[in-house]
Amino acid sequence: MSENPWLASTSVNDVTVLQLLTDKILDESAILMMGELMFATVDEDGATKVLIDFSRVIFLSAMFLGKLITMHRKLQYKGGKLVLCGFSKDCLELLTVTKLNLMLTIRDNGVSRKVTAAEAFLLQLAKRGIEGDAVAARAVTRAIDELR
């Protein structure tokens, strides 16, 4: 990948690591260029395992989320994997509010933050149980007992 102000690319074993170099991903033209650079790692360089490091990013536009979804799908199609890490609290909240944390693998300090569909279902039931839904509360209790 050529020098640019948005992404630095390195390879560690068979993983392509993309370090985002800007603290704000808000500008539409920059987002379009970043998307092209990210996609080139898959389409032109043949990467199948990509880690994107957001540790320098403070603000993230919702428009950039579309680029992440496209990147995820490109890698899935090739049998690969996209992992995201280093999110600020605000950026992680954006992924959570949009429920992309359920689709994308997010790691923080080596710990996966991806919630499985089963866990999400149990969390929803637990929330309903806390809100007074007795049937949901019993369903959560049974599910947890079965997992033990």
Backbone as a ProteinNet text record, in pm:
[ID]
protein_1_A
[PRIMARY]
MSENPWLASTSVNDVTVLQLLTDKILDESAILMMGELMFATVDEDGATKVLIDFSRVIFLSAMFLGKLITMHRKLQYKGGKLVLCGFSKDCLELLTVTKLNLMLTIRDNGVSRKVTAAEAFLLQLAKRGIEGDAVAARAVTRAIDELR
[TERTIARY]
84.9	0	89.4	57.4	137.1	115	205.1	194.7	68.2	-1.2	-120.8	-143	-222.6	-241.8	-346.4	-408.2	-518.5	-487.8	-411.3	-387.3	-240.9	-193.8	-62.8	-88.6	-22.8	-44.4	84	71.7	183.3	129.5	219.1	179.3	249.2	173.2	226.1	181.5	279	250.6	152.6	34.1	-62.4	-176	-154.3	-255.6	-210.6	-299.3	-274	-329.1	-243.2	-283.3	-292.4	-411.1	-433.8	-447.5	-353.7	-357.3	-419.1	-532	-592.8	-509.3	-467.2	-371.4	-434.5	-562.2	-628.8	-713.4	-733.8	-813.8	-962.8	-995.4	-1135.1	-1165.1	-1262	-1304.7	-1443.8	-1444.6	-1569.1	-1588.7	-1481	-1486.9	-1524.7	-1626.9	-1677.5	-1570.4	-1492.1	-1390	-1281.6	-1245.8	-1147.1	-1202.6	-1329.5	-1392.1	-1394.6	-1426.4	-1426.2	-1286.5	-1184.8	-1047.3	-1003.6	-1038.7	-1003.5	-1069.2	-1194.9	-1263.2	-1189.7	-1149.5	-1076.1	-945.6	-874.6	-747.9	-770.3	-873.6	-904.1	-942.8	-1029.6	-1075.7	-960.8	-863.6	-748.6	-666.4	-665.5	-590	-649.5	-779.9	-847.5	-846.7	-892.2	-910.7	-779.8	-682.1	-556.7	-443.4	-432.9	-323.1	-355	-483.9	-522.7	-530.9	-539.4	-548.6	-677.9	-668.8	-787.7	-808.7	-706.2	-718.3	-673.5	-768.3	-739	-777.1	-685	-708	-701.4	-806.3	-805.9	-796.1	-692.2	-663.4	-716.5	-811.7	-876.6	-820	-705.1	-656.1	-630.8	-609.6	-588.6	-719.2	-826.3	-952.4	-1034.5	-1075	-1158.9	-1303.8	-1321	-1454	-1466.3	-1582.9	-1606.9	-1743.7	-1747.8	-1872.9	-1948.2	-2079.9	-2161.7	-2138	-2100.8	-2072.7	-1959.3	-1862.3	-1749	-1792.9	-1900.7	-1950.3	-1987.6	-2040.2	-2072.2	-1948.6	-1835.6	-1708.9	-1666	-1687	-1652.1	-1739.6	-1868.1	-1958.7	-1916.7	-1883.8	-1839.1	-1710.4	-1617.7	-1491.2	-1518.6	-1605.8	-1644.1	-1699.7	-1788.7	-1850.6	-1749.4	-1659.1	-1555.3	-1470.1	-1432.5	-1348.9	-1427.3	-1552.5	-1635.9	-1647.6	-1667.4	-1681.1	-1555.5	-1440.3	-1312.9	-1278	-1366.9	-1338.5	-1245.4	-1235.9	-1145.2	-1215.5	-1145.4	-1197.7	-1150.3	-1241	-1210.6	-1223	-1121	-1122.6	-1090.7	-1165.3	-1147.5	-1101.5	-1012.6	-965.1	-930.9	-910.3	-862.2	-965.2	-1090.3	-1195.1	-1197.9	-1224.1	-1253	-1392.7	-1425.8	-1557.6	-1669.8	-1653.6	-1757.1	-1773.5	-1661.7	-1668.8	-1731.6	-1696.6	-1755.1	-1904.5	-1944.8	-2086.9	-2162.1	-2100.4	-2162.4	-2184.5	-2086.2	-2100.9	-2209.8	-2221	-2321.4	-2461.4	-2478	-2608.5	-2658.6	-2567.8	-2605.8	-2611.4	-2577.7	-2578.4	-2474.3	-2377.7	-2271	-2177.4	-2180	-2099.7	-2148.7	-2272.1	-2323.7	-2276.2	-2241.8	-2198	-2046.1	-1978	-1833.6	-1762.6	-1642.6	-1562.1	-1481.1	-1501.5	-1432.4	-1350.1	-1221.8	-1133.5	-1076.6	-1062.8	-1002.6	-907.1	-780.7	-678	-679.5	-704.4	-700.8	-825.7	-925.3	-1049	-1158	-1224.2	-1330.1	-1448.4	-1503.5	-1620.2	-1743.2	-1733.8	-1847.1	-1948.1	-2070.6	-2176.8	-2245.3	-2256.9	-2323	-2473.1	-2542.1	-2686.9	-2754	-2703.4	-2761.2	-2743.3	-2624.6	-2600.9	-2689.4	-2704.1	-2789.6	-2934.1	-2979.8	-3114.7	-3130.6	-3031.7	-3038.3	-3034.3	-2954.9	-2950.9	-3085.9	-3151.7	-3284.1	-3384.9	-3380	-3471.3	-3443.9	-3315.1	-3279.5	-3332.1	-3316.9	-3366.6	-3517.3	-3588.7	-3734	-3769	-3689.7	-3712.3	-3693.6	-3589.9	-3564.7	-3678.6	-3737.6	-3848	-3980	-3977.8	-4098.5	-4165.6	-4112.3	-4170	-4129	-4218	-4187.4	-4155.8	-4225.4	-4200	-4057.7	-4016	-3879.9	-3777.3	-3805.1	-3711.7	-3693.3	-3802.8	-3791.9	-3716.1	-3737.7	-3667.9	-3517.7	-3477.2	-3335	-3276.3	-3346.7	-3298.8	-3281.3	-3379.7	-3368.7	-3250	-3232.2	-3122.7	-2987.8	-2974.7	-2848.4	-2824.2	-2928.1	-2913.1	-2870.7	-2925.1	-2888.8	-2745.1	-2692.7	-2555.1	-2453.4	-2496.4	-2402.5	-2361.4
-117	0	123.1	218.6	340.1	427.6	523.1	616	700.3	717.2	800.7	849.5	953.2	1008.3	936.1	830.1	766	628.6	549.1	409.7	371.7	294	230.8	80.6	9.7	-133.4	-209.3	-311.2	-400.6	-542.8	-637.1	-777.9	-844.7	-919.6	-999.3	-1141.6	-1224.8	-1360.2	-1351.4	-1409.1	-1404.6	-1304.4	-1211.7	-1111.4	-974.6	-906.8	-769.8	-677.5	-592.6	-498.7	-360.6	-302.5	-167.3	-74.9	18	116.3	243.6	285.7	411.9	525	619.5	721.4	854	868.2	994.5	980.3	1090.1	1082.4	1106.9	1160.9	1187.2	1132.6	1043.5	988.7	1045.8	1166.6	1239.5	1287.7	1320.6	1378.8	1273.9	1306	1210.5	1167.6	1261.6	1224.3	1137.8	1165.9	1083	942.6	933.4	803.2	721.4	785.9	715.3	663.3	745.2	704.4	591.9	603.2	498.4	366.5	373.9	253.1	189	269.4	216	150.1	214	158.3	27.2	23.4	-99.9	-212	-181.4	-283.8	-336	-250.2	-292.1	-399.7	-397.7	-501.5	-639.1	-644.2	-771.1	-800.1	-703	-723.8	-733.3	-652	-649.2	-723.7	-707	-769.9	-912.8	-950.6	-1087.2	-1118.8	-1016.8	-1041.1	-1116.3	-1210.8	-1282.7	-1268	-1223.1	-1196.3	-1053.3	-969.4	-826.7	-780.8	-710.5	-647	-496.8	-425	-279.4	-220.3	-139.9	-80.1	63.2	87.2	217.2	296.3	258.9	318.7	468.9	523.2	668.1	743.1	670.5	733	774.8	902.2	955.3	968.1	1017.4	1035.5	954	894	803.8	834.9	861.3	888.8	759.1	767.8	650.3	606.6	699.6	664.8	562.7	572	479.3	337.2	325.8	193.4	111.3	177.6	108.3	47.4	117.1	64.4	-59.5	-57.7	-174.4	-294.4	-269.8	-378.6	-437.3	-351.8	-399.4	-479.7	-430	-501.4	-638.7	-642.1	-767.6	-867.4	-820.1	-908.1	-956.1	-869	-909.3	-1021.7	-1005.4	-1107.7	-1236.4	-1225.7	-1344.6	-1423.1	-1352	-1415.3	-1495.6	-1446.9	-1514.4	-1616.8	-1635.2	-1727.2	-1667.2	-1534.8	-1465.7	-1409.8	-1321.1	-1267.3	-1124.3	-1040.9	-903.3	-891.5	-834.7	-810.1	-662.6	-599.3	-457.9	-444.8	-348.9	-331.5	-185.3	-154	-23.7	87.4	55.1	157.2	245.1	374.2	464.1	429	478.8	452.1	500.4	621.6	677.7	597.2	556.6	478.2	341.7	280.9	151.6	166	277.2	302.2	312.8	375.9	386.1	247	159.3	23.1	-52.4	-26.1	-93.6	-43.5	87.4	146	97	85.3	38.9	-113.2	-180.5	-326.8	-393.9	-317.1	-376.5	-461.4	-438.6	-523.8	-668.6	-690.5	-826.7	-892.1	-812	-863.7	-872.7	-772.4	-762.8	-814.2	-866.4	-912	-794.4	-761.6	-650.1	-706.1	-673.5	-720.7	-601.5	-620.4	-518.5	-589.5	-557.7	-623.9	-775.3	-818.6	-961	-1037.3	-969	-1035	-1002.2	-1103.4	-1079.9	-1013.4	-912.9	-843.1	-873.2	-972.1	-1007.2	-1085.1	-1048.7	-1116.9	-1211.6	-1337.3	-1433.7	-1407.7	-1464.7	-1448	-1502.9	-1615.5	-1675.8	-1582.8	-1522.9	-1430.8	-1306.9	-1256.5	-1139.4	-1171	-1291.2	-1333.6	-1342.1	-1402.2	-1413.3	-1275.5	-1184.2	-1049	-979.5	-999.4	-939.6	-999	-1131.9	-1195.5	-1146.3	-1134.9	-1087.5	-946	-861.1	-723.6	-723.5	-807	-813.9	-867.8	-963.6	-1017.2	-911.2	-828.6	-719.9	-619.2	-601.9	-506.6	-564.1	-687.7	-743.5	-854.6	-896.4	-1005.5	-1139.3	-1199.6	-1322.2	-1439.5	-1448.7	-1557.1	-1546.6	-1425.7	-1403.9	-1435.9	-1396.6	-1424	-1573.9	-1649.9	-1796.6	-1856.8	-1804.4	-1855.6	-1833.2	-1717.9	-1689.5	-1784.1	-1802.3	-1891.7	-2033.7	-2082.5	-2218.1	-2227.6	-2125.9	-2128.1	-2130	-2049.2	-2044.9	-2178.4	-2237.8	-2369.2	-2475.7	-2469.4	-2567.8	-2553.3	-2431.1	-2407.9	-2452.6	-2469.3	-2508.4	-2649.4
0	0	0	-82	-91.4	32.2	48.9	161.7	147.9	256.7	257.9	400.8	419.4	553.9	638.6	585.4	656.9	712.4	639.1	678.8	666.2	761.3	750	749.9	662.5	649.6	680.7	764.5	792.6	791.5	778.8	783.8	900.3	976.4	1085.7	1057.9	1020.6	974.3	857.4	869.8	759.3	784.1	877.8	911.1	860.6	788.5	745.4	852.7	906.9	1010.8	948.1	957.5	908	1028.1	1042.1	1150.3	1095.1	1151.8	1111.3	1171.9	1089	1130.9	1170.5	1150.5	1180.8	1306.4	1376	1498.5	1473.6	1355.4	1322.1	1183.4	1175.5	1046.9	1020.4	962.8	943.4	800.3	732.2	599.2	494	413.5	314.8	214.5	163.1	64	127.2	251.3	321.4	345.4	380.5	404.2	275.6	164	35.8	2.5	24.2	-3.8	90.7	218.5	314.9	275.5	230.6	185.1	68.9	-29.3	-143.8	-101.2	-8	39.6	115.3	198.5	273.1	177.3	82	-12.1	-96.9	-128.3	-208.8	-137.9	-5.5	66.1	40.5	19.6	-9.1	-158.8	-237.9	-381.3	-458.6	-424	-499.3	-429.5	-297.2	-223.7	-180.8	-186.3	-153.3	-5.5	79.4	224.3	256.3	349.5	395.7	546.7	616.3	759.7	782.3	825.4	840.5	980.6	1043.8	1173	1149.6	1188.2	1176.4	1316.3	1337	1467.2	1471.8	1560.9	1576.2	1694.7	1747.3	1871.5	1862.8	1743.7	1730.1	1702.9	1677.5	1636.1	1758.2	1757.3	1864.8	1817.4	1693.5	1636.1	1508.3	1491.4	1378.6	1319.7	1189.2	1120.8	1094.4	1099.6	1067.4	922.8	836.8	696.5	686.1	776.7	773.3	809.8	885.6	923.9	800.8	698.7	573.8	510.4	520.4	466.6	544.7	674.8	756.8	721.6	698.2	660.3	526.3	430.1	299	313.2	393	415.8	477.7	575.4	641.8	539.6	453.4	353.2	250.1	206.6	111	169.8	295.2	359.5	383.5	422.1	440.6	310.7	201	69.9	34.5	77.8	50.5	159.1	254.6	364.1	467.4	467.9	558.5	680	750	875.5	893.9	943.8	981	1131.9	1194.7	1338.4	1359.3	1448	1479.5	1623.6	1650.3	1788.1	1815.3	1942	1983.4	1984.6	2002.8	1997.3	2121.3	2099.1	2210.3	2260.7	2377.3	2435.5	2342.9	2285.6	2199	2070.5	2011.5	1887.8	1913.7	2025.9	2061.4	2085.7	2144.1	2166.5	2034.1	1934.1	1801.6	1742.1	1756.2	1705.4	1781.4	1909.3	1990.9	1957.6	1945.4	1914.4	1778.4	1682.7	1548.9	1540.3	1648.8	1661.1	1570.7	1523.4	1443	1527.8	1658.3	1746.3	1743.7	1695.3	1682.3	1553.2	1453.1	1323.5	1314.3	1366.8	1351.6	1475.8	1456.8	1569.9	1620.5	1747.5	1810	1924.9	1924.3	2031.2	2105.7	2234.3	2318.3	2412.2	2404.8	2485.5	2465	2341.6	2311.2	2347.9	2403.4	2444.7	2344.1	2293.7	2196.3	2263.7	2196.9	2249.3	2166.4	2078.4	1994.6	2079	2069.9	2142.8	2045.8	2085.2	1998.1	1997.8	1900.9	1892.7	2018.2	2068.9	2190.1	2309.8	2321.9	2432.7	2420.7	2299.8	2279.1	2317.9	2281	2316	2467.9	2534	2680.1	2745.8	2690.5	2745.4	2731.6	2617.3	2597.6	2695.3	2712.4	2808.1	2949.5	2984.9	3118.5	3140.6	3040	3051.1	3072.7	2996.1	3013.4	3151.9	3201.7	3335.4	3441.9	3425.2	3519.5	3516.2	3399.1	3384.8	3435.9	3487.6	3547.9	3470.2	3357.8	3278.3	3341	3417.2	3490.4	3397.3	3286	3190.2	3135.3	3100.3	3049.1	3156.4	3279.6	3389.6	3409.5	3402.9	3417	3299.1	3177.6	3058.9	3070.9	3120.9	3139.8	3242.7	3353.4	3459.1	3406.6	3329.6	3271.4	3176.6	3090.7	2993.1	3062.6	3167.8	3241.5	3309.9	3369	3433.1	3333.6	3210.3	3107.2	3063.1	3066.6	3025.1	3128.4	3252.6	3360.2	3346.3
[MASK]
++++++++++++++++++++++++++++++++++++++++++++++++++++++++++++++++++++++++++++++++++++++++++++++++++++++++++++++++++++++++++++++++++++++++++++++++++++

